[in-house]
Amino acid sequence: MIKITKLGLDAAFRAFIAQELYVHSEATSYLFVRNFKVQLEEALIAGEGPYRIALKFDGQGWLRMEALTHYEETAEGRLLLAGFDDLGRMNVALHLGKEPFPE
């Protein structure tokens, strides 16, 4: 994974705009969702690091994640985002893919 830059991550999000996709998201101890199928309408990036990401779906709802620090685009066409603390522990994750994630 590489550190998030707004320009790099914005370019990665563009591949998913107006596309049906699957979302996997988790935050340590309090959130876990997997394979929600949605159409991404808009992706916003805020902050100077760690970053806040807001995704607008189907004109109906939003998902907002905070404390994201790194991302990776995979060979399978997935976009993986994660937030690591000062000790290198992952606290949050947000994954987008055009195919369902393995159960």
Protein Blocks (a to p, Z undefined) as FASTA:
>chain_A
ZZddfklmmmmmmmmgopacddddddehiaccehiacddfbdcdedjbiadddddehhla
ccddehiabdcddfkopacdddddfkopafbdcdddfbdcdZZ
